[in-house]
Amino acid sequence: MYRIGVVGPPPSVERILDVANEFEHEIEFVSFVYEDAKEVSRIVEQHQADFDGWFFSGPIPHMFAKKVLRSDANIVYCHQTGANLYRGFCQMAFEQQRISKRVSIDMIDSEVAHMQESLAELGVPAEDTYLYTYDEQYDPVAIAAFHQKLWEEGKVQGAFTTLFSVERRLKLAGVPVYRILMTKMEIRQAMKIVLEKAKSSYFKDTQIGMEIIEIEGFDEIAEKSVARYHLQHLELAIQKILLHYCESVDGSLIENGNGCYKIVSSRGALEREIEQLRHAIQQIAAETDAVVAVGIGYGDTAYSAETHARKAIQHAKVGTEQDIVIVQEDGLIVESAGQQNQLLYAYRSTDRALLKKLNQANVSIKTFRKIEALVQKMGWTTFSSADLAQYLSMSVRNVQRIMGSLCEAGLIETKGEEMQSVRGRPRKLYALRK
C-alpha cells in the first residue's frame, strides 16, 4: 500500500479525505492541516522520507513544497478547471436570490490565465471583476482588505477567494465570501495521477543500476610504484573503500583491472546513497592522488544498464574533476548528480528540423541541450558567453564560437550588450529563441 501525505487548510483536507475513501484499498492518506501555508516547508521537510507522494490542496502549498522536495518528487495539486469558479457563482446566486456578476477575486499568479479563460466562458465582462494577484509571499490581511473595501464601496456583490485565512477574515467582517474550492471530480483525477506516479516510482526504484568507477592514469600509478607490494596494498585499500560502500547499497563489486571497478545494485539503492558514493570516490582520489570518474547507468536489464553506464563514464571522463554522471533508461543525462549544480538534459533528439540546424551550425545535440538545460535551471532571460563558460567547463573563446554558430542557425538571438569594465569591448548578451 502506498502512503500519500495530504496537506492543506482544514476544509480542503476534509474534502480531499472524503474522496480518498474511494481509494482506501490502494493508498493510505495521512493528513497534515495548517493554518498558514508557510508551514508547508516544515511539514514536508520533516516527513518526506515517510511518504510515496504528496497531495496538496492548491498551488500555494504546492509552490512551498517544491522548494524543499527533489525536482522528481511525486507531488500533485488540483489545478483550476473552471468548475470551482462556476460553483462559486451558483452559490452566490442561490444565497442572494439573484444573478450577480460583479465580484472581486484573488488568485495566485500562475493560475490567472486559467481563471480569466473560465470567466470568459461564463460570459462575465472583464469590467465587472476586480482581480488581486499574489505570489507565495502573500499577505492575507492586505488581500482581505482589498475585498472588503470593494464591497463596502458597493462595487461588488461578493468576494471569491482561494485562501482559507482570507475567507475567515471576510466572514468576520460580514462580507459575502465564497471559497474557490476544488470539486470532487478534480480531487479524484489528481488522486489517480499521484497513484500512477507512485506505482511508476516503485517500478523505477527496482530497475537495475550499474556504476563504473575508473581511476584515471592507473597505469602510470603502477609504473611509479617502487616499494614492494605498494600496488597490491593500494588496490586492497581501494577495494576496502568500495566494499564498505557496497554494503550500504546491497550491491556486488566486480574488479575489471587497471583501476576499473563495477558495482551492480538497484536504482533506488544507488540513488539513495549518492552522497555515500561521492564520499567513497573522494577517499579513493586521496589514496591514489588521481582523478576518479564515475558513470552510472539504469535499465530494465543488466545489458541496458551497463550500456548506459558506459555512455555515462565517457561523459564523466571529459571533465577535469571528479564527477558523477548518470545516463537514465530514457536517454537523459544527469551531470554532477546529487549536487546543487546538478544538470539534466537529453543527448539525442528526433526533431529533424532542429538536427538540421545544429548540423549546419556544427554543434552537437548534446551541447545544445546542455546549454538549454543550464539556461532554464539558472532562470536566465539573457546570458553571456562568460556565463556559459563558467558552468560548462569550456573556454570563453570556444563558447563564443558556439554562440556565433547558433545565432546563424536561428536557435539563439542577441539581446544586447553589457560593459565588462571601463576598458574593453562590451560582451554580447544572448537569449534562447522560443
Buried (B, 14 or more C-beta within 10 A) or exposed (E): EBBBBBBBBEBBBEBBBEBBEEBEEEBEBBBBBBEEBBBBBEBBEEBBEEBBBBBBBBBBBBBBBBEBBEEEBBBBBBBBBBEBBBBBBEBBBEEEEEEBBBBBBBBBEBBBEBBBEBBEEEEBEEEBBBBBBBEBEBEBEEBBBBBBBBBEEEEBBBBBBBBBBBBBBBEEBEBBBBBBBBBBEBBBBBBEEBBEBBBEBEEBBEBBBBBBBBBBBBEEBBEEBEEEEEBEEBBEBBBEBBEEBBEBBEBEBEEEEEBBBBBBBBBBBBBBBBEBBBEBBEBBBEBBEBBBBBBBBBBEEEEBBBBBBBBBBBBBBEBEEBBBBBBBBEEBBBBBBBEEEBBBBBBEBEEEEBBEBBEEBEBEBBBBBBBBBBBEBEEBEBBBBEBBBEBBEBEBEEBBBBBBBBBEBEBBBEEEEEEEEEEEEEBBBBBBEE
